[in-house]
Amino acid sequence: MATWIKACDVDDVAPEDMLRFVHDGRILLIVRSPEGSFHCIDGICSHEKVELSGGLVMDHQVECPKHSGCFDYRSGEAMRAPACVNLKTWATKVEGQAVYVQI
């Protein structure tokens, strides 16, 4: 059964930025869009298993720091080679000043 867990506070993530978050040994990213919505995706690139937290966020995409593969953080879709396998996404919600992820 899925459960909601607190990932961070709203102020921990600036617009068009991300925050590395670990739950049960799994590396995830909390990403804040320029519009202020929050998203959660796998934090490991599907191409060569590099942590995405060292990459860039822009235009609703996270760019891998190693080979510049890109993923749409809203859907997890691989958008640019060499990334070709989509990332898993998790539902998020904001309650008060906290961001929650449904795991």
N, C-alpha and C positions, 0 to 999 in steps of 0.2 A: 504494500500500500504506500502510495506517495505521501510525503509529508513536507510541510513548509519549514525551511530553516533560515535563520537570519544570516545573510551573507556579509552585509556591511551597512553603514549609514549612508544616506543620500549624499551628504557632503564629502564622503570619502572618494567619490568619482566625479571628476569634472566633465562637462560636455565634451564629446569626441575624445574620450579617454577610457582606459580600462583598469581593472583591479584584479590581480591574481587572487584566487580563492581556492582553498583546498578543503575537500570534504571526503572523509573515509579514504584518503590516499589518492583521490582523483583530483587532478588540476583542472580548474574551471576559470573562466573569465567573466567578470561582470563588466558590461560595456554600457556607457551612457551615450545615447544619441544626441545630436545637436538640438533636437526638439525636447529633450529631457526624459525620454523613456529609457527604461533599463532592460537589458537583454543578458542572457547567460548562455555561453557556448563552451564546448570543450576547449581547454587551454593548451592542447598539444596539436601541432600541425599534422594533418593526415599524410603528408608527403614523406617527411623524414623524422617525425616524432620530436621536433624542436618545440620548446615552449614559445607560445605566441606572445607572452607578456612583454617580451623585449622588442616587439614590433610596433607598428604604427596603426592608428585608427583615423580613417577619414572616408568621407563619402559612403557611410554606412558599411564600411568594410574594415577588417583587421588584416594587416599585411604581415606575413611571416618574416622574421628578421634574417633568416638564412638564405632562402632562394626567392623571396618576394612573391610567393603564392598568396592569393587573397581569398578571403571568405566573407560573405555577407553575414554580419553578426545577427541579423534579424531572422534568418532562415537556416544558417549554417552552410548554405550553398557555396561550393568551391567556385570561385569566379575567375581565377587566372592561374594558368599553368606555372609551375609544375604541379600545383595542387589540383587533384581531380576527384577526390573522395570528400563528400560533404561531412561537416562536423555535426555532432549531436547538439541539440539545443534544449534548454529547460525553461519552463514558464517562470516568470518573475512577477512580483507585485510589490507595491510600496504601501506600507502602513505607517502613518506618522512620518518619522524621519528614518525608518529602517527599510532596507531592501531585502526581500525574501525570495528564495529560490525553491521551487517544488522539485524535490529529489525523490 
